[in-house]
Amino acid sequence: MNSHLVEALLEAVYFFAECDDDVLDPDVSVQQLELTAAVLAKMSESEKLEFAKCCRQHSADIDKIDAEKRQFYMEVPENLGLVTE
């Protein structure tokens, strides 16, 4: 799995999940997150596990100061319904 694509996707998911309501309508954010989850759900089980592994790896690369973002990255696969851990 391309780690750069996973990182870009994580940043986009983080933006839609965490952006201020004044920046983007919350309904649009939810709609985009649901679409992202639906597309990712089409992956095979092994691809989902690989994606989850990449998310964990990227979370480890985040500055320790940003613990909230690190935790968010680790939880993306589960929060999008791709894996249950």
Phi and psi restraints in degrees (value plus and minus 20) as a CYANA .aco file:
   2 ASN   PHI     -94.3   -54.3
   2 ASN   PSI      94.6   134.6
   3 SER   PHI     -86.9   -46.9
   3 SER   PSI     -49.2    -9.2
   4 HIS   PHI     -88.4   -48.4
   4 HIS   PSI     -59.2   -19.2
   5 LEU   PHI     -86.5   -46.5
   5 LEU   PSI     -60.2   -20.2
   6 VAL   PHI     -82.6   -42.6
   6 VAL   PSI     -63.7   -23.7
   7 GLU   PHI     -82.4   -42.4
   7 GLU   PSI     -63.4   -23.4
   8 ALA   PHI     -82.3   -42.3
   8 ALA   PSI     -61.8   -21.8
   9 LEU   PHI     -84.4   -44.4
   9 LEU   PSI     -62.8   -22.8
  10 LEU   PHI     -80.4   -40.4
  10 LEU   PSI     -61.9   -21.9
  11 GLU   PHI     -83.9   -43.9
  11 GLU   PSI     -60.4   -20.4
  12 ALA   PHI     -86.2   -46.2
  12 ALA   PSI     -64.5   -24.5
  13 VAL   PHI     -82.3   -42.3
  13 VAL   PSI     -62.1   -22.1
  14 TYR   PHI     -80.8   -40.8
  14 TYR   PSI     -63.6   -23.6
  15 PHE   PHI     -79.5   -39.5
  15 PHE   PSI     -70.7   -30.7
  16 PHE   PHI     -85.5   -45.5
  16 PHE   PSI     -53.5   -13.5
  17 ALA   PHI     -97.6   -57.6
  17 ALA   PSI     -52.2   -12.2
  18 GLU   PHI    -132.2   -92.2
  18 GLU   PSI     -26.1    13.9
  19 CYS   PHI     -88.5   -48.5
  19 CYS   PSI     131.0   171.0
  20 ASP   PHI     -87.9   -47.9
  20 ASP   PSI     123.7   163.7
  21 ASP   PHI     -80.0   -40.0
  21 ASP   PSI     -43.5    -3.5
  22 ASP   PHI     -94.7   -54.7
  22 ASP   PSI     -40.6    -0.6
  23 VAL   PHI    -107.4   -67.4
  23 VAL   PSI     -61.6   -21.6
  24 LEU   PHI    -166.0  -126.0
  24 LEU   PSI     115.3   155.3
  25 ASP   PHI     -76.3   -36.3
  25 ASP   PSI     109.2   149.2
  26 PRO   PHI     -77.0   -37.0
  26 PRO   PSI     -53.9   -13.9
  27 ASP   PHI     -84.5   -44.5
  27 ASP   PSI     -56.7   -16.7
  28 VAL   PHI     -87.5   -47.5
  28 VAL   PSI     -61.3   -21.3
  29 SER   PHI     -80.1   -40.1
  29 SER   PSI     -68.7   -28.7
  30 VAL   PHI     -82.6   -42.6
  30 VAL   PSI     -62.9   -22.9
  31 GLN   PHI     -80.2   -40.2
  31 GLN   PSI     -63.7   -23.7
  32 GLN   PHI     -86.9   -46.9
  32 GLN   PSI     -60.4   -20.4
  33 LEU   PHI     -84.9   -44.9
  33 LEU   PSI     -59.2   -19.2
  34 GLU   PHI     -85.5   -45.5
  34 GLU   PSI     -60.5   -20.5
  35 LEU   PHI     -84.0   -44.0
  35 LEU   PSI     -63.7   -23.7
  36 THR   PHI     -80.3   -40.3
  36 THR   PSI     -65.2   -25.2
  37 ALA   PHI     -81.9   -41.9
  37 ALA   PSI     -60.7   -20.7
  38 ALA   PHI     -84.5   -44.5
  38 ALA   PSI     -61.5   -21.5
  39 VAL   PHI     -87.4   -47.4
  39 VAL   PSI     -64.5   -24.5
  40 LEU   PHI     -87.2   -47.2
  40 LEU   PSI     -47.2    -7.2
  41 ALA   PHI     -84.9   -44.9
  41 ALA   PSI     -37.1     2.9
  42 LYS   PHI     -96.6   -56.6
  42 LYS   PSI     -29.9    10.1
  43 MET   PHI     -87.7   -47.7
  43 MET   PSI     135.0   175.0
  44 SER   PHI     -89.5   -49.5
  44 SER   PSI     146.1   186.1
  45 GLU   PHI     -80.8   -40.8
  45 GLU   PSI     -60.6   -20.6
  46 SER   PHI     -86.9   -46.9
  46 SER   PSI     -55.6   -15.6
  47 GLU   PHI     -86.7   -46.7
  47 GLU   PSI     -59.2   -19.2
  48 LYS   PHI     -82.9   -42.9
  48 LYS   PSI     -61.7   -21.7
  49 LEU   PHI     -86.2   -46.2
  49 LEU   PSI     -58.4   -18.4
  50 GLU   PHI     -86.1   -46.1
  50 GLU   PSI     -60.0   -20.0
  51 PHE   PHI     -81.4   -41.4
  51 PHE   PSI     -65.0   -25.0
  52 ALA   PHI     -81.2   -41.2
  52 ALA   PSI     -60.2   -20.2
  53 LYS   PHI     -83.3   -43.3
  53 LYS   PSI     -63.8   -23.8
  54 CYS   PHI     -82.7   -42.7
  54 CYS   PSI     -58.7   -18.7
  55 CYS   PHI     -82.2   -42.2
  55 CYS   PSI     -62.6   -22.6
  56 ARG   PHI     -83.8   -43.8
  56 ARG   PSI     -61.0   -21.0
  57 GLN   PHI     -83.8   -43.8
  57 GLN   PSI     -62.9   -22.9
  58 HIS   PHI     -87.5   -47.5
  58 HIS   PSI     -54.8   -14.8
  59 SER   PHI     -84.4   -44.4
  59 SER   PSI     -54.3   -14.3
  60 ALA   PHI     -88.4   -48.4
  60 ALA   PSI     -44.1    -4.1
  61 ASP   PHI    -102.3   -62.3
  61 ASP   PSI     -32.8     7.2
  62 ILE   PHI     -95.9   -55.9
  62 ILE   PSI     120.6   160.6
  63 ASP   PHI     -70.4   -30.4
  63 ASP   PSI     114.6   154.6
  64 LYS   PHI     -77.6   -37.6
  64 LYS   PSI     -43.9    -3.9
  65 ILE   PHI     -85.2   -45.2
  65 ILE   PSI     -51.2   -11.2
  66 ASP   PHI    -117.3   -77.3
  66 ASP   PSI      42.9    82.9
  67 ALA   PHI     -81.6   -41.6
  67 ALA   PSI     -53.6   -13.6
  68 GLU   PHI     -84.2   -44.2
  68 GLU   PSI     -64.4   -24.4
  69 LYS   PHI     -88.4   -48.4
  69 LYS   PSI     -59.0   -19.0
  70 ARG   PHI     -78.7   -38.7
  70 ARG   PSI     -67.0   -27.0
  71 GLN   PHI     -84.2   -44.2
  71 GLN   PSI     -60.8   -20.8
  72 PHE   PHI     -78.2   -38.2
  72 PHE   PSI     -68.6   -28.6
  73 TYR   PHI     -78.2   -38.2
  73 TYR   PSI     -63.0   -23.0
  74 MET   PHI     -83.6   -43.6
  74 MET   PSI     -51.2   -11.2
  75 GLU   PHI    -112.1   -72.1
  75 GLU   PSI     -27.0    13.0
  76 VAL   PHI     -74.7   -34.7
  76 VAL   PSI     -70.6   -30.6
  77 PRO   PHI     -78.0   -38.0
  77 PRO   PSI     -61.4   -21.4
  78 GLU   PHI     -91.5   -51.5
  78 GLU   PSI     -62.7   -22.7
  79 ASN   PHI     -85.4   -45.4
  79 ASN   PSI     -46.9    -6.9
  80 LEU   PHI    -109.6   -69.6
  80 LEU   PSI     -16.8    23.2
  81 GLY   PHI      57.2    97.2
  81 GLY   PSI       2.3    42.3
  82 LEU   PHI    -107.9   -67.9
  82 LEU   PSI     -53.4   -13.4
  83 VAL   PHI    -161.5  -121.5
  83 VAL   PSI     139.1   179.1
  84 THR   PHI    -142.2  -102.2
  84 THR   PSI     101.4   141.4
